[in-house]
Amino acid sequence: MTVLTTPKGKAIFPHLTEADTMFHPEGLFHVKLECPKAESEKIISVIRNGIAQEIKKQHDANPDKVVKEANKPYEIIDEKVVFNFKLKASGIRKADGKTFTQKPLIVNAIKQPLEEGTQIWADSILKINFEPYFWNMPIGIGCTLRLKEVQVLELVTGKTSNTLSGFDVEPVVEPKIKQEINL
């Protein structure tokens, strides 16, 4: 198992302290991480080489079969790279049929566990340890970046609220009662 570490990056849509169950009933921890492209070249190279090896295996096994590539687990946007990390929260192991649960280890800048219940919001600055997992399926050959550990270097957090805060305070006006006239 190869474990890699990202450079510092900005979190986008993080679901790290609680699994996202909206489209994944088994739960999915995930985050997109925007990193500088210059500092991400090693990771991109590992992903490209791993996919190339899977393509070679497929070609060696069946030279006539058309090889498809699945979407890559990153997107290059100008001088930034946005990596997509995932980790299933629960499931059933194929090897032995037993159920499992897992979650990423989350630590602060000095490697102490993050306080339970702390929410990690977008724009937090993170580093991520992950395992690139290469696969060959009918949709193509690809790679998933399996989330292992998260180091929170700069935490952005807050409280969710159902109250509106964008309005000025206005004086209370009694409701007007409209009288209906029956003819």
C-alpha positions as CSV (number, residue, x, y, z in Angstrom):
1,M,0.0,0.0,0.0
2,T,1.4,3.4,-1.1
3,V,0.4,6.3,1.1
4,L,1.0,9.8,-0.2
5,T,0.7,13.3,1.4
6,T,-0.7,16.3,-0.4
7,P,0.7,19.8,-0.1
8,K,-1.3,22.3,1.8
9,G,-4.6,22.9,0.1
10,K,-8.0,24.6,0.5
11,A,-11.0,22.3,1.4
12,I,-14.0,22.4,-1.0
13,F,-17.3,20.7,0.1
14,P,-15.7,18.8,3.0
15,H,-17.6,15.9,4.6
16,L,-14.9,14.8,7.0
17,T,-16.3,14.6,10.5
18,E,-19.7,13.1,9.5
19,A,-20.3,10.8,6.6
20,D,-22.4,12.1,3.7
21,T,-25.5,9.9,3.3
22,M,-27.4,11.9,0.8
23,F,-26.6,9.8,-2.2
24,H,-24.7,7.0,-0.3
25,P,-26.7,5.2,2.3
26,E,-23.6,3.4,3.6
27,G,-22.0,6.9,4.1
28,L,-19.1,8.5,2.4
29,F,-16.4,10.8,3.8
30,H,-15.2,13.1,1.0
31,V,-13.4,16.3,0.3
32,K,-12.1,18.2,-2.7
33,L,-8.7,19.8,-2.0
34,E,-7.4,22.7,-4.1
35,C,-3.6,22.6,-4.2
36,P,-0.9,24.5,-6.1
37,K,-0.1,22.7,-9.3
38,A,3.7,23.1,-8.9
39,E,3.6,21.3,-5.6
40,S,1.3,18.5,-6.9
41,E,3.3,17.2,-9.8
42,K,4.6,14.1,-7.9
43,I,1.0,13.1,-7.0
44,I,-0.2,13.6,-10.6
45,S,2.8,11.5,-11.9
46,V,2.0,8.6,-9.5
47,I,-1.7,8.6,-10.6
48,R,-0.8,8.8,-14.3
49,N,1.8,6.0,-13.9
50,G,-0.6,3.8,-12.0
51,I,-3.3,4.1,-14.6
52,A,-0.7,3.5,-17.4
53,Q,0.3,0.2,-15.6
54,E,-3.4,-0.9,-15.5
55,I,-3.8,-0.1,-19.2
56,K,-0.6,-2.1,-19.9
57,K,-2.0,-5.1,-17.9
58,Q,-5.3,-4.9,-19.8
59,H,-3.5,-4.6,-23.2
60,D,-1.2,-7.6,-22.3
61,A,-4.2,-9.7,-21.3
62,N,-6.2,-8.9,-24.4
63,P,-4.5,-6.8,-27.1
64,D,-7.6,-6.5,-29.2
65,K,-9.9,-5.0,-26.5
66,V,-10.4,-1.3,-26.6
67,V,-9.1,0.3,-23.4
68,K,-11.2,3.1,-21.9
69,E,-10.0,5.5,-19.2
70,A,-12.4,6.6,-16.5
71,N,-12.4,10.2,-15.2
72,K,-9.3,11.1,-13.3
73,P,-9.6,11.9,-9.6
74,Y,-8.3,15.4,-10.1
75,E,-8.8,18.4,-12.3
76,I,-6.2,20.9,-13.4
77,I,-7.5,24.5,-13.4
78,D,-4.8,27.0,-14.4
79,E,-2.1,26.8,-11.7
80,K,-4.2,24.8,-9.3
81,V,-5.1,21.1,-9.0
82,V,-8.4,20.0,-7.4
83,F,-8.0,16.5,-6.0
84,N,-11.1,14.4,-5.1
85,F,-10.7,12.2,-2.0
86,K,-13.2,9.6,-0.8
87,L,-13.6,6.9,1.9
88,K,-16.6,4.7,2.4
89,A,-18.0,4.9,5.9
90,S,-19.3,1.3,5.9
91,G,-19.8,-1.7,3.8
92,I,-19.3,-5.4,3.3
93,R,-15.8,-6.8,2.6
94,K,-15.7,-8.9,-0.6
95,A,-12.9,-11.1,0.9
96,D,-14.8,-12.4,3.9
97,G,-18.4,-11.0,3.7
98,K,-18.0,-9.2,7.0
99,T,-19.3,-5.7,7.6
100,F,-16.9,-2.8,8.3
101,T,-17.0,0.8,9.4
102,Q,-14.2,3.3,9.0
103,K,-13.5,7.0,9.2
104,P,-10.5,9.1,8.5
105,L,-8.2,10.1,11.3
106,I,-8.4,13.9,11.8
107,V,-5.7,15.8,13.6
108,N,-4.8,19.5,14.1
109,A,-1.5,21.2,13.1
110,I,0.4,19.7,16.1
111,K,-0.9,16.2,15.3
112,Q,-3.4,16.1,18.2
113,P,-6.8,14.6,17.5
114,L,-9.4,17.2,16.6
115,E,-12.0,17.7,19.3
116,E,-15.0,15.5,18.8
117,G,-17.9,17.4,17.1
118,T,-15.7,20.0,15.5
119,Q,-17.0,20.8,12.0
120,I,-14.6,21.4,9.2
121,W,-16.0,23.9,6.7
122,A,-14.9,24.9,3.2
123,D,-11.8,27.1,2.9
124,S,-10.1,25.2,5.8
125,I,-6.4,24.6,5.0
126,L,-5.6,20.9,5.1
127,K,-3.0,18.3,4.2
128,I,-4.3,14.8,3.4
129,N,-2.7,11.4,3.6
130,F,-4.3,9.0,1.0
131,E,-3.9,5.8,-0.8
132,P,-4.2,5.8,-4.6
133,Y,-6.3,2.8,-5.5
134,F,-6.2,1.7,-9.2
135,W,-9.0,-0.3,-10.8
136,N,-10.2,-1.8,-14.0
137,M,-14.0,-1.9,-14.4
138,P,-16.5,-1.9,-17.3
139,I,-16.6,2.0,-17.2
140,G,-12.8,2.1,-17.7
141,I,-9.5,2.1,-16.0
142,G,-9.1,4.6,-13.2
143,C,-8.0,5.6,-9.8
144,T,-9.7,6.5,-6.5
145,L,-7.9,8.6,-3.9
146,R,-8.8,6.8,-0.6
147,L,-8.8,9.2,2.3
148,K,-6.7,8.0,5.2
149,E,-5.8,11.0,7.5
150,V,-6.5,14.7,7.5
151,Q,-4.3,17.3,9.1
152,V,-6.2,20.6,9.8
153,L,-3.7,23.4,9.6
154,E,-6.2,26.3,9.5
155,L,-9.7,25.5,10.7
156,V,-12.8,27.3,9.3
157,T,-15.9,26.4,11.3
158,G,-19.1,27.8,12.5
159,K,-22.6,27.1,13.6
160,T,-25.5,26.4,11.3
161,S,-28.5,28.6,11.9
162,N,-32.0,28.7,10.7
163,T,-32.4,32.4,11.4
164,L,-32.1,35.0,8.8
165,S,-29.5,37.6,9.5
166,G,-29.6,39.7,6.4
167,F,-32.5,41.9,7.4
168,D,-32.5,45.1,9.5
169,V,-34.7,45.2,12.6
170,E,-38.1,46.7,11.7
171,P,-40.8,48.0,14.0
172,V,-43.7,45.5,14.6
173,V,-46.9,46.5,12.9
174,E,-50.2,45.0,13.8
175,P,-51.7,43.0,11.0
176,K,-54.5,44.7,9.1
177,I,-57.8,43.0,9.1
178,K,-59.8,43.3,5.9
179,Q,-63.6,43.2,6.4
180,E,-65.7,41.4,3.9
181,I,-69.1,42.7,3.1
182,N,-71.8,40.2,2.3
183,L,-74.6,41.4,0.1
